[in-house]
């Protein structure tokens, strides 16, 4: 590949894959006044209830302290009951009732649920699966963002909605679609658009062949028209073709949202913001990629049978890292963030739909707040009496009157936020907290690439990242998940876990960061490939050797029944999944060594001083994260960075002059506060599902 083509390819990859990291969101406005701290809302579906009940329900919402509501998310059939015939009269009446009770409204586009007349008239808008079968009407997210008719027709409906409400000051924001995900479709338009996307990315077929390595297995293409959407279930399918297809699917989602936002923005009052709500999938490139949005939000459910939590009843409280990690992942990607759906209580769609522990819903609300969220909204105000989500709790039950336990906890949180509003803090964020500020260098494209080619079926990318993340949160460190285009200099420590694909440009940037005094931690699989996903035409991961102060001689993968150990500071740590066997240069410290196999005594963990900074390489993925925690603890001690030692399940953050501590563990935690701290919420002895809020000095 010639140099000019390579540069072009790198630039296009950068544009398409890392758009979300460039910070080019629509200009931030003062949508949420700082003195309000946060705002709380609830979804309401007027179309689900007899109109005679609307006023009672909306009045109840206001009486419980909610400040906004959320309309029309799945209401396309009611907004456009037949082609070209729009009916906003019912929605006007609902908006008027919200305004009567001083509730602002989030207006939604309904692109997750096209009406049946549109589906029957144009069945090609339905997503086609890999096996050729199509989805059908009756669910949601069954229409393809790649279908060109669906794209264009959706924008007509959205334009009419924007014309109707775009200068209505009762509408304070817009939500696009609902929980948009990667658009996977094998339809005719998707095939055409995939080829066009590839042509735009690579420019010519020779460059694509080189990037995809098509000389392997005689898979060379003569032109773009020969390329099909890959069959991901077909054994041996070209990894780079599959990777590009998944990038394309994410692009289709982000670009469709951008098209919606552009239509709305041309019409609406600039005081109305535009967002969407993502499920925090950490291998999703579309999260944050739609640059026409003003900010992004996420959805989070905590108790639905998948996470055991801590202790025998931990499943009723939830996994303590889920909200924290979502906060820390979204916050760096967007000027501000909010949570558009937070669980109000028992749900209906999980594997086991248990009741949350009393206090857990309030705990989640405070944890969202602790990360810096500007608002929290819940699905939903009134529990449904029919439909797929029957049995899903709301703020009130299906009678529309009786608050659920979670509803009462929302009401309590709203009252407690009012306590903070009436007790503004001029305190500062503690300096020792700021000194611990740490970044995790992360790219979802890397996660997809690794997951497509794991090398061992016990590898778990998100779990590997969590081993570092949980250790940092135990230290009481503020954490940002950052992209390679962001500023590294503000972080005393950067952790790059399993960052497999690295360009020379990124390696140079990391080297400069370290030489200028930064402290870099890298783990297994990091830098093994270039930005195209190819192994280096050099020694294994050789471009990293200056950074790590040594070589990676080879790597090993153990059988699940035959774990081995790494020894560091006379302690043994079990591992199975992945081990990079290192050879340290003279002057590079060996902190950990392998034991128990033919390479016993070889280096597993290194520490290298490079000019003003340091590089720590952790060449093994431990069973339970204890090794990763121990290495980070040793490093921070070496760097004279003071850390806390919070037990598993205790999280502490600071914002707006307040400290917030939450307890997901199964035992009380006694929080030590500086002398003279003013406690506003809770007590220093924090019970399970408890919260403590205090003013900083």
Buried (B, 14 or more C-beta within 10 A) or exposed (E): EEEEBBEBBBEBBBEBBBBBBBBEBBEEEEBBEEEEBBBBBBBBBBBBBEEEBBBEBBBBBBEBBBBBBBBBBBBBBBBBEEEEEBEBEBBEBBBEBBBEBEBBBBBBBBBBBBBEBBBEEBEBBBBBEBEEEBBEBEEBBBBBBBBBBBBEBBBBBBBBBBBBBBEBEEBBBBBBBBBBBBBBBBBEBBBEBBBEBBBEBBBEBBBBBBBBBBEEEEBBBEEBEEBEBBBEEEEEBBBBBBBBBBBBBBBBBBBBBBBBBEBBBEBBEEEBBBBBBBBBBBBBBBBBBBBBBBBBBBBBBBBBEBBEBBBEBBBBBBBBBBBBBBBBBBBBBBBBBBBBBBBBBBBBEEEEBBEBBBBBBBBBBBBBBBBBBBBBBBBBBBBBEEEEBEEBBBBBBBEBEEBBBBBBBBBBBBEBBEEBEEEBBEBEBBEEBEBBBBBBBBBBBBBBBBBBBBEBEBBBBBEBBBBBBBBBBBBBBBBBBBBBBBEBEEBBBBBBBBBBBBBEEBBEBBBBBBBEEBBBBBBBBBBBBBBBBEEBEEEBBEBBBBBBBBBBBEBBBBEEEEBBBBBBEEEEBBBBBBBBBBBBEEEBBBBBBBBBBEBEEBBBBBBBEBEEBBBBBBBBBBBEBBBBBBBBBBBBEBBEBBBBEBEEBBBBBBBBBBBBBBBBBBEEBEBEBEEEBBBBBBEBEBBBBBBBBBBBB
